[in-house]
Amino acid sequence: MEPWKRTMWILWFGVLFCSASYTMSIPFLPLFLYELGVEKSSINLWAGVVHSSAFLMGAIMAPLWGMMADKFGKRKMVIRAGFSLAIIYALIAFVQTPWQLVGVRMLHGFVGGFVPASMSIVATLAPKEKLGWSLGVMQAGSMTGGILGPLFGGLLSEAFGMRRSFVVAGIVIFIAALAVVFWVREGSPQVKKEKPKVQPVTYRMAFRNRSLVNMLLVLVMFQLSFNMIQPQLSLHIADLQGGQKGAVMSAGLVLSLIGIAGIVASPIWGRLGEKKGYYRILVFCLLSAGTIVSMQFFVETLWLFAVVQFMFGLFMAGVTPIVNTLMVQGTDEQFRGRSFGLTASANQFGSMLGPLIGGLVGVALGLQWIFVGTGVIMAGIGLVLFLKRKSMQRVGSES
């Protein structure tokens, strides 16, 4: 096996473990708040504060970690994030008050960066003709962990209690960091070619790159639209099945369909991008995902809702890896770590705003209109990219 591909698969498992450790613990925090003494009347408010606090801190810190990755090495940033996250997850098991939990979640956002730094290493090592496929494979690893995490987290919580499941999540990410320590080496012969010295690329210079700025805006709006509906899905599923009984299990199964679709589709979209053009596939995925998710407005049965969710997942899976690929192609190699830091910041900023906007839309117009809002935003992004595709490709090629 080629060295770059071996490194990619090691980091694939690392990203899988990182995503699994996250979803083993974070989705259960609203339930954990009951254990911390939060009253039912204020549980939604506290859940929102706990959820958003890490995204807020992560959005602020991600560019800094990206800059550190370019300066000191991406591998070091993966290891730093992995060991730090292991400590953070274990700390959750010892919190006694809601404010302590918010503090630990802010630390969680502060030390993050495992997945963006891993993606950056793969983007640096992969041959240009394999870039789309390799980032698609990494995205599939993240989605695989997102599916396995809630399953194992739920089983561990039932068997041993929620606090011990947090400790196990810490152990999982610790193992992922150890794998990077022993088996991942940054750099390859093709990366170490002698190159003439050039002026370092700064954030100020990079933001003059219109292609980079456009892709960051795409990520913000995509994550915003996707996260508008995510906190409300379990409530909608309960309505579709006619009651709260068994809604948690039904929601888990339906939500996993998006991840399963992503595992199947992400590498395929990457290969199609290599052959047909990344902008063309990105526009197609956004338009299709937006159209399909809007159809949920008319769905009134759970089985049909699940089918549409799976179809939505197939097209949604192409967006993030293709945007990452375009980011890599449109930025200088010495800015690679910082560019992935910026994508992480954009993702977290959109993830923070999405639930707030979705909640307002749900209160004002009703839950089903959130699906329409999500679809309109996604399809709107695709339409804007289609109209500006030629100019954006020209700017990207000049960068």
C-alpha positions as CSV (number, residue, x, y, z in Angstrom):
1,M,0.0,0.0,0.0
2,E,1.3,3.5,-0.9
3,P,2.5,5.5,2.2
4,W,0.0,8.3,1.7
5,K,-2.9,5.8,1.5
6,R,-1.7,4.0,4.6
7,T,-1.6,7.3,6.5
8,M,-5.1,8.1,5.2
9,W,-6.6,4.9,6.5
10,I,-4.9,5.3,10.0
11,L,-6.4,8.8,10.2
12,W,-9.7,7.5,8.9
13,F,-9.9,5.3,12.0
14,G,-8.8,8.2,14.1
15,V,-11.6,10.4,12.7
16,L,-14.1,7.6,13.1
17,F,-13.1,7.2,16.8
18,C,-13.2,11.0,17.3
19,S,-16.7,11.2,15.8
20,A,-17.8,8.2,17.8
21,S,-16.5,9.6,21.1
22,Y,-18.3,12.8,20.4
23,T,-21.7,11.2,19.6
24,M,-21.3,8.7,22.5
25,S,-21.6,11.6,24.9
26,I,-22.8,15.0,23.5
27,P,-26.3,13.9,22.3
28,F,-27.1,12.7,25.9
29,L,-26.1,15.9,27.6
30,P,-29.7,17.2,27.7
31,L,-30.8,14.1,29.6
32,F,-27.7,14.5,31.8
33,L,-28.9,17.9,32.8
34,Y,-31.8,16.2,34.7
35,E,-29.2,14.4,36.7
36,L,-27.6,17.8,37.5
37,G,-30.9,19.0,39.0
38,V,-32.2,21.1,36.2
39,E,-36.0,21.6,36.3
40,K,-38.1,20.4,33.3
41,S,-39.4,23.9,32.7
42,S,-35.9,25.2,31.9
43,I,-34.3,22.1,30.4
44,N,-34.6,23.4,26.8
45,L,-32.9,26.7,27.7
46,W,-30.0,24.9,29.4
47,A,-29.7,22.4,26.6
48,G,-29.3,25.2,24.1
49,V,-26.7,27.0,26.2
50,V,-24.7,23.7,26.7
51,H,-25.0,22.9,23.0
52,S,-24.0,26.3,21.7
53,S,-21.2,27.1,24.1
54,A,-18.7,24.7,22.5
55,F,-19.6,25.8,19.0
56,L,-19.0,29.4,19.9
57,M,-15.6,28.7,21.4
58,G,-14.7,26.4,18.6
59,A,-15.6,29.0,16.0
60,I,-13.2,31.5,17.7
61,M,-10.3,29.0,18.2
62,A,-10.3,27.0,15.0
63,P,-8.4,29.6,12.9
64,L,-5.7,29.8,15.7
65,W,-5.3,26.0,15.7
66,G,-5.1,26.1,11.9
67,M,-2.3,28.7,12.1
68,M,-0.5,26.6,14.8
69,A,-0.8,23.5,12.5
70,D,1.0,25.4,9.6
71,K,3.7,26.6,12.0
72,F,4.4,23.6,14.2
73,G,3.0,20.7,12.1
74,K,-0.5,19.2,11.6
75,R,0.3,15.9,13.2
76,K,1.2,17.7,16.5
77,M,-2.2,19.4,16.4
78,V,-4.0,16.1,15.9
79,I,-2.2,14.7,18.9
80,R,-2.8,17.8,21.0
81,A,-6.5,17.8,20.2
82,G,-6.9,14.0,20.8
83,F,-5.3,13.9,24.2
84,S,-7.0,17.2,25.3
85,L,-10.5,15.9,24.2
86,A,-9.9,12.6,26.1
87,I,-9.4,14.7,29.3
88,I,-12.5,16.9,28.5
89,Y,-14.8,13.9,28.0
90,A,-13.6,12.3,31.2
91,L,-14.2,15.6,33.1
92,I,-17.8,15.6,32.1
93,A,-18.2,12.5,34.3
94,F,-17.3,14.6,37.4
95,V,-19.4,17.8,36.9
96,Q,-22.0,18.5,39.6
97,T,-23.8,21.6,38.3
98,P,-25.1,22.9,35.0
99,W,-22.6,25.8,35.0
100,Q,-19.7,23.4,35.4
101,L,-21.0,21.5,32.4
102,V,-21.1,24.7,30.4
103,G,-17.5,25.4,31.5
104,V,-16.4,21.9,30.4
105,R,-18.2,22.3,27.0
106,M,-16.4,25.6,26.5
107,L,-13.1,23.8,27.1
108,H,-14.3,21.2,24.6
109,G,-14.7,23.9,21.9
110,F,-11.4,25.5,23.0
111,V,-9.2,22.4,22.5
112,G,-10.9,20.9,19.4
113,G,-9.4,20.4,16.0
114,F,-8.7,16.7,15.6
115,V,-10.8,16.2,12.5
116,P,-9.7,19.4,10.6
117,A,-6.0,18.7,11.2
118,S,-6.5,15.1,10.1
119,M,-8.2,16.2,6.9
120,S,-5.4,18.7,6.4
121,I,-2.7,15.9,6.6
122,V,-4.6,13.8,4.1
123,A,-5.1,16.8,1.7
124,T,-1.4,17.4,1.9
125,L,-0.3,13.8,1.2
126,A,-2.9,12.7,-1.3
127,P,-2.0,13.0,-5.0
128,K,-3.9,15.7,-6.8
129,E,-5.9,13.2,-8.9
130,K,-7.0,11.3,-5.7
131,L,-7.8,14.4,-3.6
132,G,-11.6,14.3,-4.0
133,W,-11.8,10.6,-3.3
134,S,-9.5,10.7,-0.3
135,L,-11.5,13.6,1.4
136,G,-14.7,11.8,0.6
137,V,-13.4,8.7,2.3
138,M,-12.4,10.8,5.4
139,Q,-15.9,12.3,5.4
140,A,-17.4,8.8,5.4
141,G,-15.2,7.9,8.4
142,S,-16.6,10.8,10.3
143,M,-20.2,9.8,9.4
144,T,-19.5,6.2,10.4
145,G,-18.4,7.3,13.8
146,G,-21.5,9.5,14.0
147,I,-23.6,6.4,13.5
148,L,-21.8,4.1,15.9
149,G,-21.4,6.6,18.7
150,P,-25.1,7.0,19.8
151,L,-25.6,3.3,19.6
152,F,-22.7,2.4,21.9
153,G,-23.2,5.5,24.0
154,G,-26.9,4.5,24.6
155,L,-26.0,0.9,25.5
156,L,-23.2,2.0,27.9
157,S,-25.5,4.5,29.6
158,E,-28.2,1.9,30.1
159,A,-25.7,-0.7,31.4
160,F,-23.2,1.4,33.5
161,G,-24.7,4.9,33.8
162,M,-24.2,8.1,31.9
163,R,-21.1,9.2,33.8
164,R,-19.2,6.1,33.0
165,S,-20.1,6.4,29.3
166,F,-18.4,9.8,29.2
167,V,-15.2,8.2,30.6
168,V,-15.4,5.5,27.9
169,A,-15.8,8.3,25.3
170,G,-12.5,9.8,26.6
171,I,-10.8,6.4,26.3
172,V,-11.9,6.0,22.7
173,I,-10.4,9.4,21.6
174,F,-7.3,8.7,23.7
175,I,-6.8,5.5,21.6
176,A,-7.2,7.5,18.4
177,A,-4.5,10.0,19.5
178,L,-2.2,7.1,20.4
179,A,-2.6,5.6,16.9
180,V,-1.5,9.0,15.4
181,V,1.5,9.1,17.8
182,F,2.8,5.7,16.8
183,W,1.8,5.3,13.1
184,V,1.3,8.6,11.4
185,R,4.3,10.6,10.1
186,E,3.6,13.9,8.4
187,G,5.2,14.5,5.1
188,S,6.2,12.4,2.1
189,P,8.8,12.5,-0.7
190,Q,6.4,14.5,-2.9
191,V,5.8,17.0,-0.1
192,K,9.4,17.5,0.7
193,K,10.5,18.7,-2.8
194,E,12.8,21.7,-2.7
195,K,10.8,24.8,-3.5
196,P,11.9,28.4,-3.8
197,K,11.2,30.5,-0.7
198,V,8.1,32.5,-1.0
199,Q,6.4,35.1,1.2
200,P,4.3,33.4,3.9
201,V,0.6,33.5,3.3
202,T,-1.3,35.4,6.0
203,Y,-5.0,35.4,6.9
204,R,-5.3,38.9,5.4
205,M,-3.8,37.8,2.1
206,A,-6.0,34.6,2.1
207,F,-9.2,36.6,2.6
208,R,-8.5,38.4,-0.7
209,N,-8.9,35.0,-2.3
210,R,-12.6,35.2,-3.4
211,S,-12.8,31.4,-4.0
212,L,-11.8,30.8,-0.4
213,V,-14.2,33.3,1.0
214,N,-17.1,31.9,-1.2
215,M,-16.5,28.4,0.1
216,L,-16.4,29.6,3.7
217,L,-19.8,31.3,3.1
218,V,-21.1,28.1,1.5
219,L,-20.1,26.1,4.6
220,V,-21.7,28.6,7.0
221,M,-25.0,28.6,5.2
222,F,-25.0,24.9,4.6
223,Q,-24.4,24.1,8.3
224,L,-26.9,26.8,9.3
225,S,-29.6,25.2,7.1
226,F,-28.8,21.6,8.1
227,N,-28.8,22.4,11.8
228,M,-32.1,24.4,11.7
229,I,-34.0,21.1,11.8
230,Q,-31.7,18.7,13.7
231,P,-32.7,19.6,17.3
232,Q,-36.4,19.3,16.3
233,L,-36.3,16.0,14.5
234,S,-37.1,13.8,17.5
235,L,-40.2,15.9,18.2
236,H,-41.3,15.6,14.6
237,I,-40.8,11.9,14.6
238,A,-42.8,11.5,17.8
239,D,-45.7,13.4,16.1
240,L,-45.5,11.2,13.0
241,Q,-45.7,8.0,15.1
242,G,-48.4,9.4,17.3
243,G,-46.7,9.7,20.6
244,Q,-43.6,10.0,22.7
245,K,-43.4,6.2,23.5
246,G,-40.4,4.8,21.6
247,A,-39.6,8.1,20.0
248,V,-36.0,8.0,21.1
249,M,-35.3,4.7,19.4
250,S,-37.3,5.7,16.3
251,A,-35.3,9.0,16.1
252,G,-32.0,7.2,16.5
253,L,-32.8,4.8,13.6
254,V,-34.1,7.5,11.3
255,L,-31.2,9.8,12.0
256,S,-28.7,7.0,11.4
257,L,-30.0,6.8,7.8
258,I,-28.4,10.1,7.0
259,G,-25.0,8.7,8.2
260,I,-25.5,5.4,6.3
261,A,-26.3,7.3,3.2
262,G,-23.2,9.5,3.7
263,I,-20.9,6.5,4.1
264,V,-22.1,5.1,0.8
265,A,-22.2,8.4,-1.1
266,S,-19.2,10.5,0.1
267,P,-16.5,8.7,-1.8
268,I,-18.7,8.4,-4.9
269,W,-19.2,12.2,-5.0
270,G,-15.5,12.7,-4.6
271,R,-14.8,10.4,-7.7
272,L,-17.5,12.1,-9.7
273,G,-16.0,15.5,-8.8
274,E,-12.6,14.3,-10.2
275,K,-14.2,13.3,-13.5
276,K,-17.1,15.8,-14.0
277,G,-15.8,18.9,-12.1
278,Y,-16.2,19.7,-8.5
279,Y,-18.3,22.8,-8.9
280,R,-20.8,21.0,-11.1
281,I,-21.2,18.2,-8.5
282,L,-21.4,20.6,-5.6
283,V,-24.2,22.5,-7.4
284,F,-26.1,19.3,-8.2
285,C,-25.8,18.0,-4.6
286,L,-27.0,21.3,-3.1
287,L,-30.0,21.7,-5.5
288,S,-31.0,18.0,-5.0
289,A,-30.6,18.1,-1.2
290,G,-32.6,21.3,-0.9
291,T,-35.4,20.0,-3.1
292,I,-35.7,16.7,-1.3
293,V,-35.6,18.1,2.2
294,S,-38.4,20.5,1.3
295,M,-40.6,17.5,0.4
296,Q,-40.7,16.6,4.1
297,F,-43.3,19.3,4.4
298,F,-45.8,17.0,2.7
299,V,-44.8,13.7,4.4
300,E,-47.2,12.5,7.1
301,T,-46.0,8.9,7.6
302,L,-42.9,7.7,9.5
303,W,-41.7,5.2,6.9
304,L,-41.9,7.7,4.1
305,F,-40.1,10.3,6.2
306,A,-37.3,7.7,6.7
307,V,-37.0,7.1,3.0
308,V,-36.8,10.9,2.2
309,Q,-34.2,11.3,5.0
310,F,-32.0,8.6,3.4
311,M,-32.3,10.3,0.0
312,F,-31.5,13.6,1.6
313,G,-28.4,12.0,3.2
314,L,-27.2,10.7,-0.2
315,F,-27.0,14.2,-1.7
316,M,-26.0,16.1,1.5
317,A,-22.9,13.8,1.8
318,G,-21.3,15.4,-1.3
319,V,-21.2,18.9,0.0
320,T,-18.6,19.0,2.7
321,P,-15.9,16.9,1.0
322,I,-16.2,18.8,-2.2
323,V,-16.0,22.1,-0.5
324,N,-12.9,20.9,1.3
325,T,-11.4,19.8,-2.0
326,L,-12.1,23.2,-3.6
327,M,-10.6,24.9,-0.5
328,V,-7.4,22.9,-0.9
329,Q,-7.2,23.6,-4.6
330,G,-7.8,27.3,-4.1
331,T,-5.2,27.9,-1.3
332,D,-1.5,27.8,-1.0
333,E,0.0,24.6,0.4
334,Q,1.7,26.5,3.3
335,F,-1.8,27.8,4.2
336,R,-3.3,24.3,4.3
337,G,-3.7,24.0,8.1
338,R,-5.2,27.4,8.4
339,S,-7.6,26.8,5.6
340,F,-9.0,23.7,7.4
341,G,-9.1,25.8,10.6
342,L,-11.3,28.3,8.8
343,T,-13.6,25.6,7.5
344,A,-14.0,24.2,11.0
345,S,-14.8,27.7,12.2
346,A,-17.3,28.2,9.5
347,N,-18.9,24.8,10.3
348,Q,-19.2,25.6,14.0
349,F,-20.5,29.2,13.4
350,G,-23.3,27.8,11.1
351,S,-24.0,25.0,13.6
352,M,-24.4,27.6,16.4
353,L,-26.8,29.8,14.4
354,G,-28.9,27.1,12.8
355,P,-30.8,25.8,15.9
356,L,-31.6,29.3,17.0
357,I,-33.1,30.3,13.6
358,G,-34.8,26.9,13.3
359,G,-36.4,27.4,16.7
360,L,-37.7,30.8,15.8
361,V,-39.2,29.5,12.5
362,G,-40.8,26.6,14.4
363,V,-42.4,28.9,17.0
364,A,-43.6,31.4,14.4
365,L,-44.7,29.1,11.5
366,G,-44.7,25.5,12.8
367,L,-42.3,22.7,12.7
368,Q,-42.9,21.6,9.1
369,W,-41.9,25.0,7.7
370,I,-38.4,24.5,9.0
371,F,-38.0,21.8,6.4
372,V,-39.0,24.3,3.7
373,G,-36.6,26.9,5.1
374,T,-33.8,24.4,5.1
375,G,-34.5,23.4,1.5
376,V,-34.8,26.9,0.3
377,I,-31.5,27.9,1.8
378,M,-29.7,24.8,0.4
379,A,-31.2,25.1,-3.1
380,G,-30.5,28.9,-3.0
381,I,-26.8,28.2,-2.3
382,G,-26.7,25.8,-5.2
383,L,-28.4,28.3,-7.5
384,V,-26.0,31.1,-6.6
385,L,-23.0,28.8,-7.2
386,F,-24.5,27.8,-10.6
387,L,-24.9,31.4,-11.7
388,K,-21.4,32.3,-10.5
389,R,-19.7,29.1,-11.3
390,K,-17.5,30.3,-14.2
391,S,-16.3,33.4,-12.4
392,M,-15.6,31.5,-9.2
393,Q,-13.6,28.8,-11.1
394,R,-11.6,31.5,-12.8
395,V,-10.8,33.2,-9.5
396,G,-9.9,29.8,-8.0
397,S,-7.5,29.0,-10.9
398,E,-5.8,32.3,-10.5
399,S,-5.1,31.9,-6.8
